[in-house]
Structure formats: C-alpha cells, structure tokens
Amino acid sequence: GMELGAAGADNASSKASSAEAAPAKAAGKCTRAHAADDPGLFCWGVMFASDRALIDSQLTGKAGMFACNDYLVISPEDHLIGKDECGEEVRTLKESLPAVEKGVYGVNAETSSWLNVPVFLKCWGKVIESGKVWKQDFTVKLDPDAVFFPARLAAVLAPHKGRPVFTTDCRYWGGDTVGKLFGSIEVLSKQAIGSYKDKAETCKGLPWQRWGEDMWMQKCMESLQIPAVGMFDHVSDNTCPLGGYASCGEAKVVFHPKKDAGQWWECWKQSDKAAVKK
C-alpha cells in the first residue's frame, strides 16, 4: 500500500501549498505554516527504522506532527526526513537508545507493551533540553502510527492553556472519570513539563521496571499532583478496552494504529473530508 501513501502525501502537499496554508514569507523570512497557531503545540516522536517511510510521508504531506507549531523526531539514526514548507531540511535528532524487552503481563511486567521507560526517560530529557517545550503551550508525544489532527487537539486543549495538566485517553470501564494514559498520544502542558523538570528525580525514582512508558508517565504526573484532562471521546485507540475502532469518517484527534503510509493516509483523508462536510 505504499503507492497510496505517496499519492496521499502528494494530494496533501498540493493542498498545503494552496494560498490559505501558504507559509508567510514576510520580509524575505519564511515562517512555517503553523508557527503561529494558538494554543501552540510542540509535537515529537521516536523513529525506529520500521517507522521511516511512515514519518517521511507525514512530512511530505505536512500532516500529523508536522502540522504542529514545532516538531522533533528522535532516532537512533541520523536521517533526513525531508524538507519543511520553507525548503529547510528536517533531520532526526540522533540518540543512542537503550534496547528494551517486550513485557508479558503477569510474567515480567504489569503491561503487555514494551518495557520502554529507559528509552523515554532519555528522550524526554532530550526534548526538554531542546528548549522547544518552553516556546509552546503544550508538548505532545506521538506514536508514528497515530493518525493525528493537531488543530482538533488544539481546540480540546484551549480551555486548559496556562494550567498544569496532562491528558488521559482511555477508559477500562464507563464510570471511570480519570482514565488511563495510553501512549499513542501524551500531552503535557508547559506548566506540567516545568514540574517534571523541577522534580525529575521523583519520576525517575518510581518503580518503573515492569511498566510501559505511558503507565510511568501517568504515575509520574499523579505523583507531581498534575490534574488529568480526559480525551476519551477524541481518541480512537484499538489497544484501549473501551473506545477503539472508530470509523476514520469521524472527526477524532487520533486514530491508532495505522501501521503503514497507505493506511495512515487513507484514514487521514477520510477524516479530513468528514470534518469539512459538517
């Protein structure tokens, strides 16, 4: 399904080059199309070799994390993802990332996902070090296979701008008001990042060896007394017991997972169209 992905990316990039989304070329200085979106989103993710084609196609189409105010991709390899609207090269931030094992619930883990806290401990450190977290209202960590609409997220987050918050996006039962953080999308406000930076030892000191990074981040935020904002109605994650498998015809913030560029762009285009119709 790669041809579809390339075609989808081409359609999206031709759309992005239309007048409405054209980057501002004020006084000879080019600014990315979404640089001034409000509230501001800084989006980032981790790219392994298997994610390369998918992430490249998202930049080509200027969609997903690449339609945020600012973005960063961390990878064990130095990789040229492509060029932004201003013709500037977008490269990965190369970091050696620790090897991690797959969790087996009840055997070596309290989760059946990767025991990837060491990877994300390091990456969150690099994300904060980049300084980009302080220039935007919210920092958004995304899985590469999450079909993501930043403008929709911004609308959900707008009432929480300026406050310490993190997001949860999954429920195990209908009456759950707090919810669980599932890692296809994790949002921390600038104020929550400030708390994390000031009290990083609290979070690093949690007994995270048997956890996935999303469980770790939720327990970290709770131990720092950061309130949760539930986004259950806005995220369709098939790994979540309640609230997965939504049709891409809905106007969700995230559909997860869409593993290859063909699936990803097909879902993106369907949802983009549906939202325009309304």
C-alpha positions in Angstrom: 0.0 0.0 0.0 2.9 2.4 -0.3 1.7 3.9 -3.6 -1.4 5.1 -1.9 0.7 6.6 0.8 2.8 8.6 -1.7 -0.3 9.7 -3.6 -2.0 10.7 -0.3 1.1 12.7 0.6 1.2 14.4 -2.8 -2.5 15.4 -2.5 -1.9 16.7 0.9 1.2 18.7 -0.1 -0.5 20.2 -3.1 -3.4 21.2 -0.8 -0.9 22.6 1.7 0.7 24.7 -1.0 -2.6 26.4 -1.7 -2.9 30.1 -0.7 -4.7 29.5 2.6 -1.9 27.4 4.1 1.0 29.1 2.3 3.8 29.9 4.7 4.3 33.6 5.4 7.3 35.0 3.6 7.4 38.3 5.5 10.4 40.4 4.7 12.2 37.6 3.0 11.9 35.4 6.1 9.9 32.2 5.6 7.8 31.0 8.6 6.3 27.5 8.7 2.5 27.5 8.1 1.6 26.5 11.7 4.2 28.6 13.5 1.6 31.0 15.0 -1.3 28.5 15.7 -2.8 29.1 19.1 -2.6 27.3 21.5 0.9 26.3 20.5 1.8 22.7 20.1 5.3 21.2 20.1 5.0 17.6 18.8 7.6 14.9 19.0 8.1 11.2 18.5 10.7 8.4 18.3 11.6 6.9 15.0 13.0 3.4 14.6 13.9 2.0 11.2 10.4 0.5 10.6 8.8 3.9 11.1 11.0 5.7 8.5 8.6 5.6 5.4 5.6 6.5 7.5 7.3 9.5 9.1 8.8 10.7 5.8 5.3 10.6 4.2 3.8 12.7 7.0 6.4 15.4 6.4 5.9 15.3 2.7 2.1 15.8 3.3 2.7 18.3 6.1 0.3 16.4 8.3 0.2 14.8 11.7 3.0 16.0 13.9 4.4 18.1 11.0 1.2 20.3 11.2 2.1 21.4 14.8 3.8 24.8 15.6 7.1 23.0 16.0 8.3 19.3 16.0 11.1 17.0 16.7 11.9 13.4 15.8 14.4 11.4 17.8 16.0 8.3 16.3 19.0 6.0 16.7 19.9 7.0 13.2 20.7 10.4 11.6 18.0 10.5 8.9 16.9 13.3 6.5 13.1 13.2 6.9 12.6 15.7 4.1 12.1 19.5 3.8 9.6 21.8 5.5 7.5 24.4 3.8 10.4 26.8 3.8 12.7 24.4 2.0 14.7 23.8 5.2 15.9 20.2 5.8 14.2 18.4 8.6 16.5 15.8 10.2 16.2 13.4 13.1 18.0 14.1 16.4 20.3 11.2 16.6 20.5 9.5 20.0 21.6 6.0 21.0 18.6 4.5 22.6 18.7 1.5 25.1 17.5 -1.9 23.9 14.3 -2.8 25.7 12.3 -6.0 26.1 8.7 -6.8 25.4 6.5 -7.0 28.5 4.4 -10.1 29.1 1.6 -9.2 31.5 2.0 -11.1 34.8 5.4 -12.5 33.9 8.0 -9.8 33.7 5.6 -6.8 33.6 2.4 -5.1 34.6 1.7 -4.5 30.9 1.8 -6.3 27.6 3.6 -3.5 25.9 7.3 -2.7 25.5 9.2 -2.0 28.8 10.4 1.2 27.2 10.7 3.6 30.1 14.5 3.8 29.7 14.0 5.0 26.1 11.5 7.6 27.0 13.4 8.8 30.2 16.2 9.6 27.8 14.0 11.1 25.1 12.0 13.3 27.5 15.4 14.6 28.7 16.4 15.5 25.2 13.0 17.0 24.4 13.3 19.4 27.4 17.0 20.1 26.6 15.9 21.2 23.1 14.2 24.2 24.7 11.2 23.8 22.3 9.0 22.9 25.2 9.1 26.4 26.7 8.1 28.1 23.4 4.7 26.3 23.1 1.7 25.9 25.4 1.6 22.1 25.1 4.1 19.3 24.3 2.6 16.3 22.5 4.4 12.9 22.3 3.0 10.8 19.4 3.4 7.3 18.2 4.4 7.4 14.5 1.4 5.2 13.6 -1.1 7.5 15.2 -3.2 9.4 12.6 -3.2 12.8 14.3 -5.0 16.2 13.7 -3.3 19.0 15.6 -6.0 21.6 15.0 -8.6 19.3 16.6 -6.3 18.7 19.6 -5.7 22.5 20.0 -9.5 23.0 20.2 -9.7 20.4 23.0 -6.8 21.9 24.9 -7.6 25.6 24.5 -9.5 25.9 27.9 -6.5 24.4 29.7 -3.9 26.7 28.3 -1.6 28.1 31.1 -2.5 25.4 33.6 -0.6 22.3 34.7 -2.3 19.4 33.0 -1.6 16.1 31.3 -4.1 14.0 29.2 -5.6 10.6 29.5 -7.2 9.0 26.5 -8.5 5.5 27.5 -11.1 4.0 29.8 -11.4 0.4 31.1 -15.0 1.0 32.3 -17.6 3.5 31.6 -17.7 5.2 35.0 -14.0 6.0 35.0 -13.7 9.8 35.2 -9.8 9.9 35.4 -8.9 7.4 32.7 -5.6 5.9 31.6 -2.9 7.5 29.6 -2.3 5.3 26.5 0.9 6.3 24.8 -0.3 6.8 21.2 -0.7 10.5 22.3 0.6 12.0 25.5 0.1 15.7 26.2 1.8 17.7 28.9 1.2 21.5 29.3 4.2 23.7 29.6 3.5 24.0 33.3 3.4 20.2 33.7 6.8 20.0 31.9 8.1 22.6 34.4 7.0 20.4 37.3 8.6 17.4 35.7 11.9 19.2 35.1 12.0 20.5 38.7 11.1 17.2 40.3 12.6 14.7 37.7 14.0 12.6 40.5 10.5 11.9 41.8 9.5 10.3 38.5 12.9 8.6 37.8 12.6 7.1 41.3 9.3 5.3 40.7 9.5 1.5 40.4 9.0 1.6 36.6 10.9 -1.6 35.7 7.7 -3.5 35.0 5.9 -0.6 33.3 5.4 0.7 29.8 6.3 4.4 29.4 2.7 5.5 29.3 2.0 3.9 32.7 5.2 5.5 34.0 4.2 9.0 32.7 0.7 8.8 34.3 2.2 7.7 37.7 4.8 10.5 37.3 2.1 13.2 36.7 0.0 11.8 39.5 2.9 11.9 42.0 3.5 15.5 40.9 -0.2 16.2 41.5 -0.8 17.3 38.0 -4.5 17.0 37.1 -5.6 14.8 34.2 -7.8 16.0 31.3 -9.7 13.1 29.8 -9.8 13.0 26.0 -11.7 9.7 25.7 -14.2 10.9 23.2 -11.5 12.4 20.9 -9.1 9.4 20.7 -9.8 6.1 19.0 -7.1 3.7 20.1 -7.6 0.0 19.3 -5.3 -1.0 22.1 -7.8 0.6 24.6 -10.5 -1.7 26.1 -13.2 1.0 25.5 -13.1 3.5 22.7 -11.2 2.0 19.9 -12.1 1.0 16.3 -13.9 4.3 15.4 -14.5 4.9 11.7 -12.0 7.2 10.0 -15.1 9.1 8.9 -15.3 10.6 12.4 -13.5 13.8 13.4 -11.3 12.4 16.1 -8.0 13.8 17.3 -6.2 10.4 16.9 -6.8 7.1 15.2 -4.4 4.4 16.3 -2.8 2.3 15.0 -2.4 2.8 11.2 0.9 1.0 10.6 1.9 1.9 7.1 1.7 5.1 5.0 -1.1 3.7 2.8 -3.4 3.0 5.8 -2.3 6.2 7.6 -3.1 8.5 4.6 -6.3 6.7 3.7 -7.6 7.3 7.3 -6.3 10.9 7.3 -8.1 11.8 4.0 -11.3 10.2 5.1 -11.4 12.0 8.4 -10.2 15.3 6.9 -13.1 15.1 4.3 -15.7 14.2 7.0 -14.7 17.2 9.1 -15.1 19.6 6.2 -18.6 18.3 5.3 -20.0 19.1 8.7 
